[in-house]
Structures are given as C-alpha cells and as structure tokens.
Amino acid sequence: MKKVIVLITVCIFVLFSLAWAADEALVVPYTFENGTVADADEMNEVIRAIQAIMNSNLVVMGNYKAPEGITKIFEHTGSSTTLASIITEPGIETWIYSDGSYVEHLTADSPEGTLEVGRREYNTFGVLGQDLTYHPPLLGVDLAGPKEVGKVWGGAYMVKKPDGSMYSAETIMFSILAIEDVTVSAGTFIGCIKVHHTTGAYKAVAWYAEGIGMVKRIGVIGPRGTHGLMELQSLE
C-alpha cells in the first residue's frame, strides 16, 4: 500500500512540474484518498496524462532518414496505387509504387539537414516522364539540430525542367505535431516525430523514426488519389 501511495504522489508531482514548465493547463484524471486502493485503470489514466504532457513538449535530436543500402517494404489500405517500397542509396531515394511506376528523389547534405534537390518520375514501363530540379533546394524532414513540437518550416520554390524552363511554382510546408511511439508490422519505434506535410494538393501526416525515416503515413491526397494508410512492414 505504501508503494502505491508513493507512486501516486510521484505521478501527481510530475504532472504539476511538467504542466508548469510547459505553461499548460493541468488536468488530473483522478485523485486518490489516503488509505484507499488505487484502481489500475485509474492509475493508467494518470500515467497517460503524464505521457501526453511529456510528448507535447519533448525535443529530440538525431537523424530521421533511412540509412543507405536498405529497402523499406510498406503495406497499405485504401488505395489501388500507392507506395510499395523505398530504396535508399547515396544521394537518391527511390519510391516504387504498386503499379510499377517509381520516382527517384535526389538529395544532398547541408549544414541545415538533408536537402531535396529534384526528382525523376518514371511510368510503369520505366520510361522517364519528368526530370525536375528544385530552385531553391528543399529542406526536408531530416533537420539538423533539435526537432521540437510546434516547429514549422518550408517555403516556396520553382520546379525547373532540363531545358531550363520553369515548370511551376509550388509551396511545401512541414510542422511537427508530436513526439510519440509508433507500432507497425515492422515493430515499435520509440520517439518518432509526427509531421504534417503539405505540397500543393498533397496533404499527409507521417511518422519518422530515428535512423529509419518514414514508418507510417496517412491521408495523402493528390494526383495519385487517396492513399489511405501506409505502414512499414519490413526492412531489407
């Protein structure tokens, strides 16, 4: 009984401390009287409240892109044509879709993080359809330095064709919604950054694990349709 009382006291103290540090309103799901038995479900609610406040203020470091030389296999629901796998190689990340088409995303390192410098789009027969570069290059999800909830970045850029003509002006925006654990078929990934991403007609929420990159994505809307839910199935 003494251990339970001590645990309850510690939980409430942590809640108050985190809420004060974050300048957030504190909501304690349950309080307990001395000498009473704590219900497990009620204790779990208190612990979840602590976790929610911690996640809403967590700052993480590290890189959030896939290491070179691996292939990520995805499973999906809600779409007839969606991302099936991602192959990571030096300076290039190839996204292969379930209909056989694929897109090569060209990248480069910079002091600010990994830049996306262009893309090459191929149809189901492997024929190049678009060969585009970004002006200026885009700072992607793999930022250098701390990643904290509420961080927003992005901006406008031009898409340039090989002949030098400008294809279109687009805007890309990222924002970090939370730091949280994610469980998919490939396993449980701790401390993922949950990112909201918009590019023109595309809108998505995706989770990125340290040293792995994207492990889950939902709600993509764009020229390829509504992709529904995508989750990492395995690493090769």
Buried (B, 14 or more C-beta within 10 A) or exposed (E): EEEEBEBBEEBBEBBEEBBEEBEEEBEBBBEBEEEEEBEEEBBEEBBEBBEBBBBBBBEBEEBBBBEEEBBBBBBBEBBEBBBBBBBBEEEBBBBBBBEEBBBBBBBEEEEEBBBBBBBBBBEEEEEEEBBBBBEEBBBBBBBBEEBEBEBEBBEEBBBBEEEEEEEEEBEBEBBBBBBBEBEBEBEEBEBBBBBBBBBEEBEBBBBBBBEBBBBBBBBBEEEBEEBBBBBBBBBE
